[in-house]
């Protein structure tokens, strides 16, 4: 873990070194703070001669001015350096958080759909937005203050030994008790931190689920039930956080009591030394001031250690995801400038989401460049899964998927997916302008190309009626558009992408028969010369397919042209007749 954390700190090593230099200046100022007061007490008030040669002839009034002025200068310098140091360390910490977020988000984007199907969105969201802050808490707010405290502690110890070594040894007698407190409490604080973060991520999960399904919740009047779920998760989260804060507060209280006992012992023995003449009044004031400053870094080390344990949990949660190996390995090959010819082959392909539930079994299919293939069959037979293997949303468990006779696993994912345009279910529209939605796959496209794609998808007239036409910003998940309009925008997006391979997953499922006819007319122009895969429940949309593949229980049970399958009076004909009779 240390090696991985240092990887994020390394790019900022120079400002970190500057921050360390600032620490030494700050420690020097802390060491100088009691000395003007000692001069005032011992040399100005008690009249003892000054030890420094340059100041021996100064009158008391001059010494008083110099001492008080020095005190002001020390505090000004200390305040300025502290401000600069805080800015430096916070900036380093924020940049580390940003770098970790960048890596985590990029890694999540590259993990397969199989990984995302297994994880809760709310938990991943919490790791990206909250757990990444832990690296700042661990380094700049945790380890760095401990390092600062150690530097100050070393300086204090050296000066205090010179003033009175017996009092110094006595003041350090509390350290074994403090170390025992660290050992006893650290494990409990770590466990409480793990539970608190897990419960808080569950709150994120509950909120994310509810906000994503707000229409269903309101339609079925489940607001109170969802509210109860949220409050239950929130109560558990707050309870876990309260337990963590209680442990941390108790830990701080133990540390403070132990240090108070140490201070009382030192003051008592120091007073005896003053009365015996071994120590001056100014000396005991300097020593007790140093004692407070000595216990302050010790307190910082002890209390910060508890925070470090909690931060370590957050960093562990981030690294847990970063250590998940991509199950979709990048291949070395890229397509040339001309792209793919569009030949697609499936050889003995098998796939399952779980070992006991096979989805596809021994699929063999050869598709010529420019051929239009339609997949039909009941819901759940693996149609969408099959076409998802082509752009490698998943990889086949057995067998191979080839494009131009090359295994798709040999291609770089970005190069492979650039050859494929897709219209997937459900139709996803982003809360950005209509123009940006259509140009999502080709952001450099001009407005003329965007309008042309919209006209092919039969959505141009609807867009033209919007308040700001193509610059109109749609609502979250396209809430300000109808289902059919969202569908046609995704079709326009695929048209504009202009890739050699086209995948249409139920492209007309959300539109009426009239709009379906218009869309199919536009798609007919789009599919010319492109290898096209169409998934359709409305069998009327597959009439013009070159081949129709009928799936049943994960296997190809029938294939042929529309007329051939109707004449064969097999499963497709039965399905078509049933659907036609319903209509």
PyMOL commands that set and color helices and strands:
alter all, ss='L'
color gray80, all
select helices_A, chain A and resi 2-10+13-32+35-45+53-55+60-110+113-118+121-129+131-163+165-212+214-219+223-275+281-322+383-388+408-410+413-417+434-438+447-456+460-464+469-471+476-478+483-497+513-527+539-542+562-568+571-582
alter helices_A, ss='H'
color red, helices_A
select strands_A, chain A and resi 344-354+357-367+372-376+398-403+406-407+420-423+501-505+531-535+547-552+555-560
alter strands_A, ss='S'
color yellow, strands_A
deselect
rebuild
show_as cartoon
